[in-house]
Amino acid sequence: MGDSQVAGVGIPAGSPVPLLLGSASRDARYVENPDHFDMDRRQRGSIPFGHGIHFCLGAALARAEARIALAELLPHVRAMRVTQKPTWNLSLTVRGPVTCKMEFEPASPRPGSGCCWARAHRSHTAAGVA
Ligand code: HEM
């Protein structure tokens, strides 16, 4: 490949070019309101798990884990908020918080549902989850 230009930046032939996959979905020109966590977001394509022959082998597992974790957690909370600025890892490929302190506001028990925050909290505490 010869000399190229991307977004007005000249790239001489033979230059190493690291791809910052972790920032791809955070480009406000491409994704509306990228810092907002929106589970109903309609996306035009997804790059966080890579692309092509090196597409993440664990993508289906990671998506299933997230789906299960949210489905278990959300019925028990009315609100959650980040209470301290997160610290971020320094990876070029998979970007994510190293620490993200959060506060959870419990949902009210649903009468007759057999499901309440206090019970979930007790069982999580017994399992060693803070
Ligand atoms: C949210 C969680 C995850 C994210 C965001 C993620 C992201 C990525 C990305 C961006 C790549 C491509 C790297 C590249 O192109 O060089 C990748 C590759 C890979 N991921 Fe994941 N990953 C996640 C979870 C997992 C899990 C749970 C597993 C295994 C159980 C896994 C196994 C792999 C493997 C083996 C590759 C290499 C594939 C190859 O080079 O052919 N990942 N992942």
Boltz pocket constraint, residues with backbone or C-beta under 6 A from the ligand:
constraints:
  - pocket:
      binder: B
      contacts: [[A, 21], [A, 47], [A, 48], [A, 49], [A, 50], [A, 51], [A, 53], [A, 54], [A, 55], [A, 56], [A, 57], [A, 58], [A, 59], [A, 61], [A, 62], [A, 93], [A, 94]]
      max_distance: 6.0
